Amino acid sequence: MKPYSNRNTFHLIFVFAGSLFLLFVFAPMAGLMFSTPASKLFQTIQDVQVSNSIGLTLGMSAIATVFSSIFVVPFAWYMVRLGGRFKHIISGLIDLPMMIPHAAAGIALLGIVNRESALGRIATEVGIDFVDRPLGIAVAMAFVSVPYLYNAAYQSFSAIPRRIELAAANLGATPVTVFRKISLPIAKRGLLNGFVMMFARGISEFGAVIIIAYHPFTTPVLIFDRFNAFGLKEAQAVSALFVIISLAVFVLIRYLSKPLQDDRN
């Protein structure tokens, strides 16, 4: 009886710890939803400024994710196969945007893309502007969220048995063919999770975005602005609506990607 009793106590401890964790995660969200009447949500969704900010936020994060993947995914595949310790230094540098305060990330970016910088002057000459523009928002989102995609891609490619790729290469497959026909299909689940994580991190970004582009409003910046201007109730309504729409978007993404995650092939 004693071993069973010990196992039961151990189980209860973990259930209790897990319950506290779930309460910590879900209680603020539940409070946000229950404190916002449905009539207020309908009123908020009809606010053009709110709907424009949500469209801008989702759109710029999607653009940042898709554009970044063109460079990040092949680079992660290459880094997995790169020998030596140097690649760990590079990986550490890639993680840096996750570690520094995001306001500092915005300041660092602004120093590069402002209109007086070398890059800013070149961009201005060809009609491109980053400051207070949607493009600047996308750049800020990408900067702080791209480590999530890189790490997911790196881990996914690392999990592929090297012998599979070597066998294909011995049969005459080029590195491009190995990457497209073998590595990408095997790593697809991890890559998809990386896309979702980067997209999610992008839409939630506030600190870097507000430094580069206070206007036009992304939804996190609009929530901050409404809180400062009108108080908690107005900010709660926009926050609740954004949470609901974000949840719907992620459920849709998971549903549409379900066939890609089916390993029965």
FENZI-V497957 format. One record per backbone hydrogen bond with DSSP energy under -0.5 kcal/mol. NH is the residue of the N-H (numbers start at 1). CO is the residue of the C=O. If there is no record, write none. Layout:
BEGIN
nh=NH co=CO
nh=NH co=CO
END
This chain:
BEGIN
nh=5 co=1
nh=6 co=2
nh=7 co=3
nh=8 co=4
nh=9 co=5
nh=10 co=6
nh=11 co=7
nh=12 co=8
nh=13 co=9
nh=14 co=10
nh=15 co=11
nh=16 co=12
nh=17 co=13
nh=18 co=14
nh=19 co=15
nh=20 co=16
nh=21 co=17
nh=22 co=18
nh=23 co=19
nh=24 co=20
nh=25 co=21
nh=26 co=22
nh=27 co=23
nh=29 co=25
nh=30 co=26
nh=31 co=27
nh=32 co=28
nh=33 co=29
nh=34 co=30
nh=35 co=31
nh=36 co=33
nh=37 co=35
nh=41 co=37
nh=42 co=38
nh=43 co=39
nh=44 co=40
nh=45 co=41
nh=46 co=42
nh=47 co=44
nh=48 co=46
nh=51 co=47
nh=52 co=48
nh=53 co=49
nh=54 co=50
nh=55 co=51
nh=56 co=52
nh=57 co=53
nh=58 co=54
nh=59 co=55
nh=60 co=56
nh=61 co=57
nh=62 co=58
nh=63 co=59
nh=64 co=60
nh=65 co=61
nh=66 co=62
nh=67 co=63
nh=68 co=64
nh=69 co=65
nh=70 co=66
nh=70 co=67
nh=71 co=67
nh=71 co=68
nh=72 co=68
nh=73 co=69
nh=75 co=71
nh=76 co=72
nh=77 co=73
nh=78 co=74
nh=79 co=75
nh=80 co=76
nh=81 co=77
nh=82 co=78
nh=82 co=79
nh=88 co=85
nh=89 co=85
nh=90 co=86
nh=91 co=87
nh=92 co=88
nh=93 co=89
nh=94 co=90
nh=95 co=91
nh=96 co=92
nh=96 co=93
nh=97 co=94
nh=98 co=95
nh=99 co=95
nh=99 co=96
nh=100 co=96
nh=105 co=101
nh=106 co=102
nh=107 co=103
nh=108 co=104
nh=109 co=105
nh=110 co=106
nh=111 co=107
nh=112 co=108
nh=112 co=109
nh=113 co=109
nh=114 co=110
nh=117 co=114
nh=120 co=112
nh=121 co=117
nh=122 co=118
nh=123 co=119
nh=124 co=120
nh=125 co=121
nh=126 co=122
nh=126 co=123
nh=127 co=124
nh=128 co=123
nh=132 co=212
nh=133 co=130
nh=137 co=133
nh=138 co=134
nh=139 co=135
nh=140 co=136
nh=141 co=137
nh=142 co=138
nh=143 co=139
nh=144 co=140
nh=145 co=141
nh=146 co=142
nh=148 co=145
nh=149 co=145
nh=150 co=146
nh=151 co=147
nh=152 co=148
nh=153 co=149
nh=154 co=150
nh=155 co=151
nh=156 co=152
nh=157 co=153
nh=158 co=154
nh=159 co=155
nh=160 co=157
nh=164 co=161
nh=165 co=161
nh=166 co=162
nh=167 co=163
nh=168 co=164
nh=169 co=165
nh=170 co=166
nh=171 co=167
nh=172 co=169
nh=173 co=168
nh=178 co=174
nh=179 co=175
nh=180 co=176
nh=181 co=177
nh=182 co=178
nh=183 co=178
nh=184 co=179
nh=186 co=182
nh=187 co=183
nh=188 co=185
nh=191 co=187
nh=192 co=188
nh=193 co=189
nh=194 co=190
nh=195 co=191
nh=196 co=192
nh=197 co=193
nh=198 co=194
nh=199 co=195
nh=200 co=196
nh=201 co=197
nh=202 co=198
nh=203 co=199
nh=204 co=200
nh=205 co=201
nh=205 co=202
nh=210 co=206
nh=211 co=207
nh=212 co=208
nh=213 co=209
nh=219 co=53
nh=222 co=218
nh=223 co=219
nh=224 co=220
nh=225 co=221
nh=226 co=222
nh=227 co=223
nh=228 co=224
nh=229 co=225
nh=230 co=226
nh=231 co=226
nh=231 co=227
nh=235 co=231
nh=236 co=232
nh=237 co=233
nh=238 co=234
nh=239 co=235
nh=240 co=236
nh=241 co=237
nh=242 co=238
nh=243 co=239
nh=244 co=240
nh=245 co=241
nh=246 co=242
nh=247 co=243
nh=248 co=244
nh=249 co=245
nh=250 co=246
nh=251 co=247
nh=252 co=248
nh=253 co=249
nh=254 co=250
nh=255 co=251
nh=256 co=252
nh=257 co=253
nh=258 co=255
nh=261 co=257
nh=261 co=258
nh=262 co=259
nh=263 co=261
nh=265 co=263
END
